[in-house]
Structures are given as structure tokens and as C-alpha cells.
């Protein structure tokens, strides 16, 4: 069971999440030859103020 985890800044709509999950699943299945029905995808939305890049907070 492949598990793909996506962490990102909050803000995707439910439709965007559905599209993202479908696209990532399809791409992974095509690239690896795995059955798409065995691919799990999680999206974790993290508030902007909890992210930092280059030692600086985004929020």
C-alpha cells in the first residue's frame, strides 16, 4: 500500500483536494505500475504561521 503525504499551507477547496488526490494517484500509478486502487493520499493543511523557509517564518 503506497502512501503519499502532502503537507501544504491551508487554503485548498474541497474540489481542489479531490482533483489533487486524483491527479497524484494517477501519476503514481502510471509511473510505478501499481494499481491506483491501492494508492493512499493524505493532504495535511498547515496554517501559514506554522511554516518557515530559510530560517524565517512565513506567517
mmCIF file of the N, C-alpha and C atoms, coordinates in Angstrom:
data_MODEL
# 
_entry.id   MODEL 
# 
loop_
_atom_site.group_PDB 
_atom_site.id 
_atom_site.type_symbol 
_atom_site.label_atom_id 
_atom_site.label_alt_id 
_atom_site.label_comp_id 
_atom_site.label_asym_id 
_atom_site.label_entity_id 
_atom_site.label_seq_id 
_atom_site.pdbx_PDB_ins_code 
_atom_site.Cartn_x 
_atom_site.Cartn_y 
_atom_site.Cartn_z 
_atom_site.occupancy 
_atom_site.B_iso_or_equiv 
_atom_site.pdbx_formal_charge 
_atom_site.auth_seq_id 
_atom_site.auth_comp_id 
_atom_site.auth_asym_id 
_atom_site.auth_atom_id 
_atom_site.pdbx_PDB_model_num 
ATOM 1   N N  . UNK A 1 1  ? 0.838   -1.173 0.000   1.00 0.00 ? 1  UNK A N  1 
ATOM 2   C CA . UNK A 1 1  ? 0.000   0.000  0.000   1.00 0.00 ? 1  UNK A CA 1 
ATOM 3   C C  . UNK A 1 1  ? 0.891   1.246  0.000   1.00 0.00 ? 1  UNK A C  1 
ATOM 4   N N  . UNK A 1 2  ? 1.052   1.905  -1.128  1.00 0.00 ? 2  UNK A N  1 
ATOM 5   C CA . UNK A 1 2  ? 1.795   3.157  -1.159  1.00 0.00 ? 2  UNK A CA 1 
ATOM 6   C C  . UNK A 1 2  ? 0.997   4.261  -0.462  1.00 0.00 ? 2  UNK A C  1 
ATOM 7   N N  . UNK A 1 3  ? 1.691   5.083  0.299   1.00 0.00 ? 3  UNK A N  1 
ATOM 8   C CA . UNK A 1 3  ? 1.069   6.226  0.965   1.00 0.00 ? 3  UNK A CA 1 
ATOM 9   C C  . UNK A 1 3  ? 1.821   7.479  0.557   1.00 0.00 ? 3  UNK A C  1 
ATOM 10  N N  . UNK A 1 4  ? 1.113   8.423  -0.039  1.00 0.00 ? 4  UNK A N  1 
ATOM 11  C CA . UNK A 1 4  ? 1.696   9.697  -0.452  1.00 0.00 ? 4  UNK A CA 1 
ATOM 12  C C  . UNK A 1 4  ? 1.132   10.769 0.472   1.00 0.00 ? 4  UNK A C  1 
ATOM 13  N N  . UNK A 1 5  ? 2.015   11.506 1.129   1.00 0.00 ? 5  UNK A N  1 
ATOM 14  C CA . UNK A 1 5  ? 1.597   12.536 2.072   1.00 0.00 ? 5  UNK A CA 1 
ATOM 15  C C  . UNK A 1 5  ? 1.975   13.901 1.526   1.00 0.00 ? 5  UNK A C  1 
ATOM 16  N N  . UNK A 1 6  ? 1.003   14.794 1.506   1.00 0.00 ? 6  UNK A N  1 
ATOM 17  C CA . UNK A 1 6  ? 1.219   16.152 1.028   1.00 0.00 ? 6  UNK A CA 1 
ATOM 18  C C  . UNK A 1 6  ? 0.971   17.097 2.196   1.00 0.00 ? 6  UNK A C  1 
ATOM 19  N N  . UNK A 1 7  ? 1.937   17.929 2.512   1.00 0.00 ? 7  UNK A N  1 
ATOM 20  C CA . UNK A 1 7  ? 1.765   18.980 3.525   1.00 0.00 ? 7  UNK A CA 1 
ATOM 21  C C  . UNK A 1 7  ? 1.840   20.306 2.806   1.00 0.00 ? 7  UNK A C  1 
ATOM 22  N N  . UNK A 1 8  ? 0.908   21.183 3.114   1.00 0.00 ? 8  UNK A N  1 
ATOM 23  C CA . UNK A 1 8  ? 0.896   22.475 2.441   1.00 0.00 ? 8  UNK A CA 1 
ATOM 24  C C  . UNK A 1 8  ? 0.171   23.502 3.279   1.00 0.00 ? 8  UNK A C  1 
ATOM 25  N N  . UNK A 1 9  ? 0.312   24.749 2.871   1.00 0.00 ? 9  UNK A N  1 
ATOM 26  C CA . UNK A 1 9  ? -0.381  25.853 3.534   1.00 0.00 ? 9  UNK A CA 1 
ATOM 27  C C  . UNK A 1 9  ? -1.881  25.680 3.318   1.00 0.00 ? 9  UNK A C  1 
ATOM 28  N N  . UNK A 1 10 ? -2.661  25.992 4.322   1.00 0.00 ? 10 UNK A N  1 
ATOM 29  C CA . UNK A 1 10 ? -4.123  25.887 4.255   1.00 0.00 ? 10 UNK A CA 1 
ATOM 30  C C  . UNK A 1 10 ? -4.681  26.720 3.116   1.00 0.00 ? 10 UNK A C  1 
ATOM 31  N N  . UNK A 1 11 ? -5.821  26.265 2.577   1.00 0.00 ? 11 UNK A N  1 
ATOM 32  C CA . UNK A 1 11 ? -6.490  27.090 1.603   1.00 0.00 ? 11 UNK A CA 1 
ATOM 33  C C  . UNK A 1 11 ? -7.111  26.376 0.417   1.00 0.00 ? 11 UNK A C  1 
ATOM 34  N N  . UNK A 1 12 ? -6.857  25.083 0.244   1.00 0.00 ? 12 UNK A N  1 
ATOM 35  C CA . UNK A 1 12 ? -7.470  24.385 -0.874  1.00 0.00 ? 12 UNK A CA 1 
ATOM 36  C C  . UNK A 1 12 ? -8.962  24.183 -0.626  1.00 0.00 ? 12 UNK A C  1 
ATOM 37  N N  . UNK A 1 13 ? -9.726  24.278 -1.682  1.00 0.00 ? 13 UNK A N  1 
ATOM 38  C CA . UNK A 1 13 ? -11.150 23.964 -1.585  1.00 0.00 ? 13 UNK A CA 1 
ATOM 39  C C  . UNK A 1 13 ? -11.311 22.444 -1.608  1.00 0.00 ? 13 UNK A C  1 
ATOM 40  N N  . UNK A 1 14 ? -12.501 21.973 -1.267  1.00 0.00 ? 14 UNK A N  1 
ATOM 41  C CA . UNK A 1 14 ? -12.772 20.540 -1.315  1.00 0.00 ? 14 UNK A CA 1 
ATOM 42  C C  . UNK A 1 14 ? -12.580 20.009 -2.737  1.00 0.00 ? 14 UNK A C  1 
ATOM 43  N N  . UNK A 1 15 ? -13.007 20.787 -3.726  1.00 0.00 ? 15 UNK A N  1 
ATOM 44  C CA . UNK A 1 15 ? -12.844 20.366 -5.126  1.00 0.00 ? 15 UNK A CA 1 
ATOM 45  C C  . UNK A 1 15 ? -11.368 20.273 -5.496  1.00 0.00 ? 15 UNK A C  1 
ATOM 46  N N  . UNK A 1 16 ? -10.556 21.212 -5.060  1.00 0.00 ? 16 UNK A N  1 
ATOM 47  C CA . UNK A 1 16 ? -9.122  21.178 -5.354  1.00 0.00 ? 16 UNK A CA 1 
ATOM 48  C C  . UNK A 1 16 ? -8.457  19.974 -4.686  1.00 0.00 ? 16 UNK A C  1 
ATOM 49  N N  . UNK A 1 17 ? -8.900  19.642 -3.488  1.00 0.00 ? 17 UNK A N  1 
ATOM 50  C CA . UNK A 1 17 ? -8.350  18.462 -2.811  1.00 0.00 ? 17 UNK A CA 1 
ATOM 51  C C  . UNK A 1 17 ? -8.704  17.197 -3.585  1.00 0.00 ? 17 UNK A C  1 
ATOM 52  N N  . UNK A 1 18 ? -9.946  17.077 -4.028  1.00 0.00 ? 18 UNK A N  1 
ATOM 53  C CA . UNK A 1 18 ? -10.356 15.908 -4.811  1.00 0.00 ? 18 UNK A CA 1 
ATOM 54  C C  . UNK A 1 18 ? -9.524  15.797 -6.085  1.00 0.00 ? 18 UNK A C  1 
ATOM 55  N N  . UNK A 1 19 ? -9.345  16.923 -6.775  1.00 0.00 ? 19 UNK A N  1 
ATOM 56  C CA . UNK A 1 19 ? -8.567  16.923 -8.016  1.00 0.00 ? 19 UNK A CA 1 
ATOM 57  C C  . UNK A 1 19 ? -7.106  16.567 -7.759  1.00 0.00 ? 19 UNK A C  1 
ATOM 58  N N  . UNK A 1 20 ? -6.545  17.088 -6.690  1.00 0.00 ? 20 UNK A N  1 
ATOM 59  C CA . UNK A 1 20 ? -5.157  16.799 -6.333  1.00 0.00 ? 20 UNK A CA 1 
ATOM 60  C C  . UNK A 1 20 ? -4.973  15.324 -6.025  1.00 0.00 ? 20 UNK A C  1 
ATOM 61  N N  . UNK A 1 21 ? -5.864  14.771 -5.223  1.00 0.00 ? 21 UNK A N  1 
ATOM 62  C CA . UNK A 1 21 ? -5.781  13.353 -4.866  1.00 0.00 ? 21 UNK A CA 1 
ATOM 63  C C  . UNK A 1 21 ? -5.880  12.488 -6.117  1.00 0.00 ? 21 UNK A C  1 
ATOM 64  N N  . UNK A 1 22 ? -6.809  12.813 -6.994  1.00 0.00 ? 22 UNK A N  1 
ATOM 65  C CA . UNK A 1 22 ? -6.974  12.039 -8.231  1.00 0.00 ? 22 UNK A CA 1 
ATOM 66  C C  . UNK A 1 22 ? -5.728  12.132 -9.113  1.00 0.00 ? 22 UNK A C  1 
ATOM 67  N N  . UNK A 1 23 ? -5.186  13.333 -9.269  1.00 0.00 ? 23 UNK A N  1 
ATOM 68  C CA . UNK A 1 23 ? -4.031  13.534 -10.145 1.00 0.00 ? 23 UNK A CA 1 
ATOM 69  C C  . UNK A 1 23 ? -2.776  12.855 -9.596  1.00 0.00 ? 23 UNK A C  1 
ATOM 70  N N  . UNK A 1 24 ? -2.553  12.971 -8.294  1.00 0.00 ? 24 UNK A N  1 
ATOM 71  C CA . UNK A 1 24 ? -1.376  12.355 -7.684  1.00 0.00 ? 24 UNK A CA 1 
ATOM 72  C C  . UNK A 1 24 ? -1.487  10.829 -7.760  1.00 0.00 ? 24 UNK A C  1 
ATOM 73  N N  . UNK A 1 25 ? -2.663  10.312 -7.488  1.00 0.00 ? 25 UNK A N  1 
ATOM 74  C CA . UNK A 1 25 ? -2.876  8.862  -7.564  1.00 0.00 ? 25 UNK A CA 1 
ATOM 75  C C  . UNK A 1 25 ? -2.607  8.362  -8.974  1.00 0.00 ? 25 UNK A C  1 
ATOM 76  N N  . UNK A 1 26 ? -3.159  9.037  -9.965  1.00 0.00 ? 26 UNK A N  1 
ATOM 77  C CA . UNK A 1 26 ? -2.975  8.635  -11.361 1.00 0.00 ? 26 UNK A CA 1 
ATOM 78  C C  . UNK A 1 26 ? -1.495  8.677  -11.757 1.00 0.00 ? 26 UNK A C  1 
ATOM 79  N N  . UNK A 1 27 ? -0.813  9.757  -11.408 1.00 0.00 ? 27 UNK A N  1 
ATOM 80  C CA . UNK A 1 27 ? 0.599   9.902  -11.768 1.00 0.00 ? 27 UNK A CA 1 
ATOM 81  C C  . UNK A 1 27 ? 1.446   8.808  -11.120 1.00 0.00 ? 27 UNK A C  1 
ATOM 82  N N  . UNK A 1 28 ? 1.191   8.521  -9.862  1.00 0.00 ? 28 UNK A N  1 
ATOM 83  C CA . UNK A 1 28 ? 1.960   7.493  -9.167  1.00 0.00 ? 28 UNK A CA 1 
ATOM 84  C C  . UNK A 1 28 ? 1.706   6.118  -9.775  1.00 0.00 ? 28 UNK A C  1 
ATOM 85  N N  . UNK A 1 29 ? 0.446   5.812  -10.017 1.00 0.00 ? 29 UNK A N  1 
ATOM 86  C CA . UNK A 1 29 ? 0.093   4.510  -10.594 1.00 0.00 ? 29 UNK A CA 1 
ATOM 87  C C  . UNK A 1 29 ? 0.729   4.336  -11.970 1.00 0.00 ? 29 UNK A C  1 
ATOM 88  N N  . UNK A 1 30 ? 0.706   5.368  -12.787 1.00 0.00 ? 30 UNK A N  1 
ATOM 89  C CA . UNK A 1 30 ? 1.312   5.296  -14.114 1.00 0.00 ? 30 UNK A CA 1 
ATOM 90  C C  . UNK A 1 30 ? 2.826   5.148  -14.036 1.00 0.00 ? 30 UNK A C  1 
ATOM 91  N N  . UNK A 1 31 ? 3.455   5.859  -13.121 1.00 0.00 ? 31 UNK A N  1 
ATOM 92  C CA . UNK A 1 31 ? 4.918   5.832  -13.015 1.00 0.00 ? 31 UNK A CA 1 
ATOM 93  C C  . UNK A 1 31 ? 5.442   4.530  -12.445 1.00 0.00 ? 31 UNK A C  1 
ATOM 94  N N  . UNK A 1 32 ? 4.657   3.887  -11.579 1.00 0.00 ? 32 UNK A N  1 
ATOM 95  C CA . UNK A 1 32 ? 5.151   2.696  -10.879 1.00 0.00 ? 32 UNK A CA 1 
ATOM 96  C C  . UNK A 1 32 ? 4.510   1.397  -11.340 1.00 0.00 ? 32 UNK A C  1 
ATOM 97  N N  . UNK A 1 33 ? 3.418   1.503  -12.084 1.00 0.00 ? 33 UNK A N  1 
ATOM 98  C CA . UNK A 1 33 ? 2.705   0.302  -12.489 1.00 0.00 ? 33 UNK A CA 1 
ATOM 99  C C  . UNK A 1 33 ? 1.829   -0.275 -11.397 1.00 0.00 ? 33 UNK A C  1 
ATOM 100 N N  . UNK A 1 34 ? 1.687   0.441  -10.294 1.00 0.00 ? 34 UNK A N  1 
ATOM 101 C CA . UNK A 1 34 ? 0.832   -0.004 -9.190  1.00 0.00 ? 34 UNK A CA 1 
ATOM 102 C C  . UNK A 1 34 ? -0.623  0.204  -9.551  1.00 0.00 ? 34 UNK A C  1 
ATOM 103 N N  . UNK A 1 35 ? -1.487  -0.593 -8.942  1.00 0.00 ? 35 UNK A N  1 
ATOM 104 C CA . UNK A 1 35 ? -2.922  -0.432 -9.108  1.00 0.00 ? 35 UNK A CA 1 
ATOM 105 C C  . UNK A 1 35 ? -3.354  0.827  -8.364  1.00 0.00 ? 35 UNK A C  1 
ATOM 106 N N  . UNK A 1 36 ? -4.003  1.753  -9.046  1.00 0.00 ? 36 UNK A N  1 
ATOM 107 C CA . UNK A 1 36 ? -4.422  3.022  -8.443  1.00 0.00 ? 36 UNK A CA 1 
ATOM 108 C C  . UNK A 1 36 ? -5.290  2.813  -7.209  1.00 0.00 ? 36 UNK A C  1 
ATOM 109 N N  . UNK A 1 37 ? -6.029  1.710  -7.158  1.00 0.00 ? 37 UNK A N  1 
ATOM 110 C CA . UNK A 1 37 ? -6.905  1.479  -6.005  1.00 0.00 ? 37 UNK A CA 1 
ATOM 111 C C  . UNK A 1 37 ? -6.127  1.168  -4.728  1.00 0.00 ? 37 UNK A C  1 
ATOM 112 N N  . UNK A 1 38 ? -4.819  0.893  -4.860  1.00 0.00 ? 38 UNK A N  1 
ATOM 113 C CA . UNK A 1 38 ? -4.004  0.611  -3.677  1.00 0.00 ? 38 UNK A CA 1 
ATOM 114 C C  . UNK A 1 38 ? -3.242  1.842  -3.177  1.00 0.00 ? 38 UNK A C  1 
ATOM 115 N N  . UNK A 1 39 ? -3.363  2.959  -3.881  1.00 0.00 ? 39 UNK A N  1 
ATOM 116 C CA . UNK A 1 39 ? -2.610  4.173  -3.539  1.00 0.00 ? 39 UNK A CA 1 
ATOM 117 C C  . UNK A 1 39 ? -3.416  5.039  -2.570  1.00 0.00 ? 39 UNK A C  1 
ATOM 118 N N  . UNK A 1 40 ? -2.799  5.362  -1.455  1.00 0.00 ? 40 UNK A N  1 
ATOM 119 C CA . UNK A 1 40 ? -3.413  6.245  -0.462  1.00 0.00 ? 40 UNK A CA 1 
ATOM 120 C C  . UNK A 1 40 ? -2.740  7.610  -0.562  1.00 0.00 ? 40 UNK A C  1 
ATOM 121 N N  . UNK A 1 41 ? -3.536  8.672  -0.432  1.00 0.00 ? 41 UNK A N  1 
ATOM 122 C CA . UNK A 1 41 ? -3.012  10.045 -0.455  1.00 0.00 ? 41 UNK A CA 1 
ATOM 123 C C  . UNK A 1 41 ? -3.624  10.799 0.721   1.00 0.00 ? 41 UNK A C  1 
ATOM 124 N N  . UNK A 1 42 ? -2.784  11.483 1.469   1.00 0.00 ? 42 UNK A N  1 
ATOM 125 C CA . UNK A 1 42 ? -3.283  12.367 2.526   1.00 0.00 ? 42 UNK A CA 1 
ATOM 126 C C  . UNK A 1 42 ? -2.827  13.785 2.225   1.00 0.00 ? 42 UNK A C  1 
ATOM 127 N N  . UNK A 1 43 ? -3.687  14.742 2.549   1.00 0.00 ? 43 UNK A N  1 
ATOM 128 C CA . UNK A 1 43 ? -3.332  16.158 2.441   1.00 0.00 ? 43 UNK A CA 1 
ATOM 129 C C  . UNK A 1 43 ? -3.459  16.755 3.831   1.00 0.00 ? 43 UNK A C  1 
ATOM 130 N N  . UNK A 1 44 ? -2.357  17.274 4.327   1.00 0.00 ? 44 UNK A N  1 
ATOM 131 C CA . UNK A 1 44 ? -2.352  17.931 5.627   1.00 0.00 ? 44 UNK A CA 1 
ATOM 132 C C  . UNK A 1 44 ? -2.168  19.422 5.390   1.00 0.00 ? 44 UNK A C  1 
ATOM 133 N N  . UNK A 1 45 ? -3.157  20.191 5.802   1.00 0.00 ? 45 UNK A N  1 
ATOM 134 C CA . UNK A 1 45 ? -3.054  21.642 5.655   1.00 0.00 ? 45 UNK A CA 1 
ATOM 135 C C  . UNK A 1 45 ? -2.522  22.229 6.961   1.00 0.00 ? 45 UNK A C  1 
ATOM 136 N N  . UNK A 1 46 ? -1.486  23.015 6.825   1.00 0.00 ? 46 UNK A N  1 
ATOM 137 C CA . UNK A 1 46 ? -0.809  23.610 7.968   1.00 0.00 ? 46 UNK A CA 1 
ATOM 138 C C  . UNK A 1 46 ? -0.967  25.126 7.877   1.00 0.00 ? 46 UNK A C  1 
ATOM 139 N N  . UNK A 1 47 ? -1.377  25.788 8.970   1.00 0.00 ? 47 UNK A N  1 
ATOM 140 C CA . UNK A 1 47 ? -1.502  27.242 8.923   1.00 0.00 ? 47 UNK A CA 1 
ATOM 141 C C  . UNK A 1 47 ? -0.184  27.905 8.511   1.00 0.00 ? 47 UNK A C  1 
ATOM 142 N N  . UNK A 1 48 ? -0.294  28.971 7.758   1.00 0.00 ? 48 UNK A N  1 
ATOM 143 C CA . UNK A 1 48 ? 0.878   29.683 7.231   1.00 0.00 ? 48 UNK A CA 1 
ATOM 144 C C  . UNK A 1 48 ? 1.884   30.039 8.323   1.00 0.00 ? 48 UNK A C  1 
ATOM 145 N N  . UNK A 1 49 ? 1.401   30.422 9.497   1.00 0.00 ? 49 UNK A N  1 
ATOM 146 C CA . UNK A 1 49 ? 2.300   30.840 10.571  1.00 0.00 ? 49 UNK A CA 1 
ATOM 147 C C  . UNK A 1 49 ? 3.090   29.679 11.177  1.00 0.00 ? 49 UNK A C  1 
ATOM 148 N N  . UNK A 1 50 ? 2.762   28.449 10.798  1.00 0.00 ? 50 UNK A N  1 
ATOM 149 C CA . UNK A 1 50 ? 3.492   27.288 11.290  1.00 0.00 ? 50 UNK A CA 1 
ATOM 150 C C  . UNK A 1 50 ? 4.582   26.833 10.321  1.00 0.00 ? 50 UNK A C  1 
ATOM 151 N N  . UNK A 1 51 ? 4.787   27.561 9.239   1.00 0.00 ? 51 UNK A N  1 
ATOM 152 C CA . UNK A 1 51 ? 5.800   27.234 8.241   1.00 0.00 ? 51 UNK A CA 1 
ATOM 153 C C  . UNK A 1 51 ? 6.972   28.209 8.344   1.00 0.00 ? 51 UNK A C  1 
ATOM 154 N N  . UNK A 1 52 ? 8.134   27.729 8.010   1.00 0.00 ? 52 UNK A N  1 
ATOM 155 C CA . UNK A 1 52 ? 9.292   28.590 7.912   1.00 0.00 ? 52 UNK A CA 1 
ATOM 156 C C  . UNK A 1 52 ? 10.154  28.148 6.734   1.00 0.00 ? 52 UNK A C  1 
ATOM 157 N N  . UNK A 1 53 ? 10.764  29.122 6.075   1.00 0.00 ? 53 UNK A N  1 
ATOM 158 C CA . UNK A 1 53 ? 11.660  28.832 4.953   1.00 0.00 ? 53 UNK A CA 1 
ATOM 159 C C  . UNK A 1 53 ? 12.912  29.665 5.127   1.00 0.00 ? 53 UNK A C  1 
ATOM 160 N N  . UNK A 1 54 ? 14.050  29.020 5.013   1.00 0.00 ? 54 UNK A N  1 
ATOM 161 C CA . UNK A 1 54 ? 15.318  29.741 5.137   1.00 0.00 ? 54 UNK A CA 1 
ATOM 162 C C  . UNK A 1 54 ? 15.500  30.394 6.500   1.00 0.00 ? 54 UNK A C  1 
ATOM 163 N N  . UNK A 1 55 ? 14.923  29.801 7.530   1.00 0.00 ? 55 UNK A N  1 
ATOM 164 C CA . UNK A 1 55 ? 15.062  30.337 8.871   1.00 0.00 ? 55 UNK A CA 1 
ATOM 165 C C  . UNK A 1 55 ? 14.080  31.435 9.216   1.00 0.00 ? 55 UNK A C  1 
ATOM 166 N N  . UNK A 1 56 ? 13.179  31.739 8.297   1.00 0.00 ? 56 UNK A N  1 
ATOM 167 C CA . UNK A 1 56 ? 12.204  32.812 8.521   1.00 0.00 ? 56 UNK A CA 1 
ATOM 168 C C  . UNK A 1 56 ? 10.779  32.257 8.491   1.00 0.00 ? 56 UNK A C  1 
ATOM 169 N N  . UNK A 1 57 ? 9.941   32.665 9.450   1.00 0.00 ? 57 UNK A N  1 
ATOM 170 C CA . UNK A 1 57 ? 8.541   32.223 9.409   1.00 0.00 ? 57 UNK A CA 1 
ATOM 171 C C  . UNK A 1 57 ? 7.786   32.873 8.262   1.00 0.00 ? 57 UNK A C  1 
ATOM 172 N N  . UNK A 1 58 ? 6.831   32.138 7.699   1.00 0.00 ? 58 UNK A N  1 
ATOM 173 C CA . UNK A 1 58 ? 6.021   32.691 6.610   1.00 0.00 ? 58 UNK A CA 1 
ATOM 174 C C  . UNK A 1 58 ? 4.892   33.570 7.117   1.00 0.00 ? 58 UNK A C  1 
ATOM 175 N N  . UNK A 1 59 ? 4.414   33.275 8.318   1.00 0.00 ? 59 UNK A N  1 
ATOM 176 C CA . UNK A 1 59 ? 3.224   33.955 8.824   1.00 0.00 ? 59 UNK A CA 1 
ATOM 177 C C  . UNK A 1 59 ? 3.474   35.256 9.510   1.00 0.00 ? 59 UNK A C  1 
# 
